[in-house]
Amino acid sequence: MKYTSILIFIFMLDCSFASQAKSNEGQPMLTEKITTQGLLIGEKKTSDNRVDEIQYVIDTMMQDTASWLDNIVDNSDTNPKKASARGYVQLGWVPRAADLSELDPKFKVQLSLPRWNNKLSIVFDNDDDEEEIKLDYETSSIGQGSDADELNIAMQYVKKINDSLNIKYKAGISREQLFVRSEIKKHWITDKYNIGIVPRLDYFRRDGWAPSIKGIFTVPMNDNIMSLSASWQKFEKERYPRKKIGLYYVNNNSAKKELVTGIQYFRNEHSKEQFLVSIRQRNLLYKKWLFLEFEPFLEFKQENDYRRELGLAIRLITFYGAN
């Protein structure tokens, strides 16, 4: 079952590509410009750059999938907003002293469907711990293990009250079971600091209720940022709540490089503690959508009697779709 969700994602791409080829058979290439990132959907690409071609194929197929799903609904609006897709694909390797074989493949697809509803989207991913409950600048692939075999599918509805308040509703499949979610995201922003709070309530068919809350406090320091964030999450069927606290210093003086130094404390559902110290450097490799990350880290786990464990995470990340 390992990497099942990645295979399903590739199958989705293949089906989308086959559907596109069949629908365009015998027809001239479209010239409508839909997406950004320097690549044009529906316009034949002349560059011989292999990296461009791969990103272009992924982007095109995802945009076509969004358009196909959006057109299922018969909307009387003669000029609706175009459907769009955005997301990322990440290939990661996380060698450490005790395990050199750990891989970290991740992906996310978010399809916006304006014919259905301008505030509605469909989300596919294989990352159960979503960004809303993750700490700001947290490294998701280190510490809590990987759920790359689990494919999550959900319908998402976001209601924007104002620039600092959003309400989100979500329903679908996560943790290999049906779930529903309600979430509020509130920010207070000044020139000196940014405070955010994200209370969330989930209900899982098998695991029961799962309330959670995240708090964020960031302070700008010239071009840099100091961030303190914490989260708490309790699943009804788990004895102990999950707790996380992280302190991060973000150096983003360069447009092509970002450096994040952080320390994180984590207590899992078995009440086992872990400390993580890391330095993550993200480098822009190509245009605005291909990045390479290096992250040396030190882990101290209670289950290993807090023995020091050294590791290095390497990730290649490509983004696609309109920003």
Secondary structure by P-SEA (a helix, b strand, c coil): ccaaaaaaaaaaaaaaaaaaaaaacccccccccccccccccccccccccaaaaaaaaaaaaaaaaaaaaaaccccccccccccccccbbbbbbbbccccccbbbbbbbbbbbbccccccccccccccccccccccccccccccccccccbbbbbbbbbbbccccbbbbbbbcccccccccccbbbbbbbcccbbbbbbbbbbbbcccccccbbbbbbbbbcccbbbbbbbbbbbbccccbbbbbbbbbbbbcccccbbbbbbbbbbbccccbbbbbbbbbbbbbcccccbbbbbbbbbbbbcccccccccbbbbbbbbbbccc
